[in-house]
């Protein structure tokens, strides 16, 4: 049995509809992500029995798959919006994180035994509405919220755990998200850019 650690970074959201994941569910989803990567490396198919088991995760949810090796990031790709059933989204994101994250070279076969998988299942996006930009600072809760900023041509997202790891406050979180979007760090003050918060259930191999 896999040793799974779970972090709950939830924000209150009356529109938040999600599956309740048991410990066994989380182990199964981690197994699915790893089996997906392994099958790509070896040019094989995902085990039929595993695919049958994960069909129950049929609610559409946003999700990110993060891959690390020796504590260093090797890939992180996800779906911001709930466009696919959770099981299918994890397959797609695991492949992309391992082999198509433009920041990193594709994962090599010899690296596979040493990688660690983390899955972040997202809540729906909740747009922040304010009268003055400064009010954003009081609406963002570090330890609960991830941020998504959407502009005319650029967008960027950072998961809740990123702000915790960097010990960011709300201002720094906004600036970091702007940087991720490739826009000026103070662009969060411009109402042309829409800012959303979301929460996540995060689980990984210990």
C-alpha positions in Angstrom: 0.0 0.0 0.0 1.3 3.5 -0.9 2.1 5.9 1.9 0.0 8.9 1.1 0.1 12.3 2.8 -2.8 14.7 2.3 -3.0 18.5 2.8 -6.4 20.2 2.7 -6.3 23.7 1.4 -10.0 24.5 1.2 -11.8 27.8 0.6 -15.4 28.2 1.3 -17.3 28.1 -1.9 -21.0 27.5 -2.2 -20.6 26.3 -5.8 -17.9 23.8 -4.8 -19.0 20.4 -5.9 -16.3 17.7 -5.5 -16.0 14.0 -4.9 -15.1 12.9 -1.4 -11.8 11.0 -1.8 -10.9 8.3 0.6 -7.4 7.2 1.4 -7.9 4.3 -1.0 -9.1 6.7 -3.7 -6.0 8.8 -3.3 -3.7 5.8 -3.5 -5.5 4.7 -6.7 -5.2 8.1 -8.3 -1.5 8.3 -7.5 -1.1 4.8 -9.0 -2.9 6.0 -12.1 -0.6 8.9 -12.6 2.5 6.7 -12.1 1.2 3.9 -14.3 0.4 6.5 -17.0 4.0 7.8 -17.0 5.4 4.3 -16.9 3.3 3.2 -19.8 4.5 6.1 -21.9 8.1 5.4 -21.1 7.8 1.7 -22.0 5.3 2.3 -24.9 2.7 0.0 -23.3 -1.0 0.4 -22.4 -2.3 1.3 -19.0 -3.5 -1.8 -17.2 -7.1 -2.6 -18.0 -8.0 -3.4 -14.4 -6.7 -0.1 -13.3 -8.6 1.8 -15.9 -11.8 0.0 -14.9 -11.2 0.9 -11.2 -10.8 4.6 -11.9 -13.9 5.0 -13.9 -15.8 5.9 -10.7 -13.9 9.2 -10.6 -16.3 10.6 -13.2 -17.0 14.1 -11.9 -15.3 16.8 -13.9 -12.8 18.6 -11.8 -9.7 20.8 -12.4 -6.5 19.0 -11.4 -2.7 19.5 -11.5 -0.1 16.8 -11.4 3.3 17.7 -10.0 6.4 15.6 -10.4 9.5 16.0 -8.3 12.8 14.1 -8.0 15.0 14.5 -5.0 12.9 17.5 -3.9 13.4 19.3 -7.2 10.5 20.1 -9.6 10.6 18.0 -12.8 7.2 19.0 -14.2 3.8 20.4 -13.3 0.8 20.6 -15.7 -2.9 20.8 -15.0 -6.4 21.7 -16.1 -7.6 24.9 -14.5 -11.2 24.3 -15.4 -13.3 21.1 -14.9 -13.3 20.0 -18.5 -12.8 16.2 -18.1 -13.7 13.5 -15.6 -11.1 13.4 -12.9 -9.5 10.1 -14.0 -9.1 11.2 -17.6 -7.7 14.6 -16.5 -5.1 12.9 -14.3 -4.0 10.7 -17.2 -3.6 13.8 -19.5 -1.9 15.9 -16.9 0.5 13.1 -15.8 1.7 12.7 -19.4 2.1 16.4 -20.0 3.9 17.0 -16.7 6.4 14.2 -17.4 7.0 14.8 -21.0 5.6 18.1 -22.2 6.3 20.7 -19.6 8.4 23.3 -21.6 10.4 24.2 -18.6 12.0 20.8 -18.3 13.4 18.0 -20.5 11.2 15.0 -20.9 11.4 12.5 -18.0 13.9 9.7 -18.7 13.4 6.0 -18.0 16.2 5.9 -15.5 14.6 8.7 -13.5 11.2 7.1 -13.1 12.0 5.0 -10.0 13.0 8.1 -8.1 10.1 10.5 -8.9 7.4 11.6 -6.5 3.9 12.4 -7.6 1.7 15.0 -6.1 -1.9 15.6 -7.2 -3.9 18.8 -6.5 -7.7 18.5 -7.1 -9.1 22.0 -7.6 -12.3 23.6 -6.5 -14.2 25.7 -9.1 -12.7 29.2 -9.7 -14.3 32.0 -7.6 -13.8 35.5 -9.1 -12.8 38.2 -6.6 -14.9 41.3 -7.0 -13.7 44.5 -5.4 -14.2 48.3 -5.7 -10.6 49.1 -5.1 -7.6 46.9 -6.0 -6.3 47.1 -2.4 -9.3 45.2 -1.2 -7.8 42.1 -2.9 -5.3 41.9 -0.1 -8.0 41.2 2.5 -9.7 38.6 0.4 -6.8 36.2 -0.2 -6.0 33.7 2.5 -2.6 32.1 2.3 -2.8 28.5 3.2 -6.3 28.2 1.6 -6.2 30.0 -1.7 -4.5 29.5 -5.0 -4.6 32.3 -7.5 -5.5 32.6 -11.2 -5.1 35.9 -13.1 -6.7 36.3 -16.5 -5.8 39.2 -18.8 -6.5 40.0 -22.4 -3.9 37.7 -23.8 -2.0 36.3 -20.8 -3.0 34.2 -17.8 -1.2 32.5 -15.0 -2.0 30.2 -12.1 -0.2 29.3 -8.9 -1.3 26.5 -6.6 -2.0 27.2 -2.9 1.0 25.3 -1.7 3.4 27.5 -3.7 2.5 30.5 -1.5 2.9 28.5 1.6 6.3 27.1 0.5 7.5 30.7 -0.4 6.1 32.1 2.8 4.3 34.7 0.7 1.7 37.2 2.0 -1.3 38.3 -0.1 0.7 41.0 -1.9 3.6 38.7 -2.8 1.1 36.1 -3.9 -0.5 38.5 -6.3 2.9 39.6 -7.6 4.1 36.0 -8.1 0.9 35.2 -10.0 1.4 38.2 -12.3 5.0 37.0 -12.9 3.7 33.6 -13.8 1.4 35.2 -16.3 4.2 37.1 -17.9 2.8 40.5 -17.0 3.9 43.4 -14.8 4.0 42.5 -11.1 1.6 45.3 -10.4 -0.9 44.3 -13.1 -3.2 42.9 -10.4 -4.2 46.5 -9.8 -5.6 46.8 -13.3 -9.3 45.8 -13.4 -8.8 44.7 -17.0 -7.2 41.6 -15.4 -9.6 39.3 -13.6 -8.5 37.6 -10.4 -9.8 34.3 -9.1 -9.2 32.2 -6.0 -9.6 28.5 -5.7 -8.9 25.8 -3.2 -7.3 22.4 -3.5 -7.1 18.9 -1.9 -3.4 17.9 -2.3 -2.1 14.4 -1.8 1.2 12.8 -2.6 3.5 9.9 -1.9 5.5 10.5 1.3 
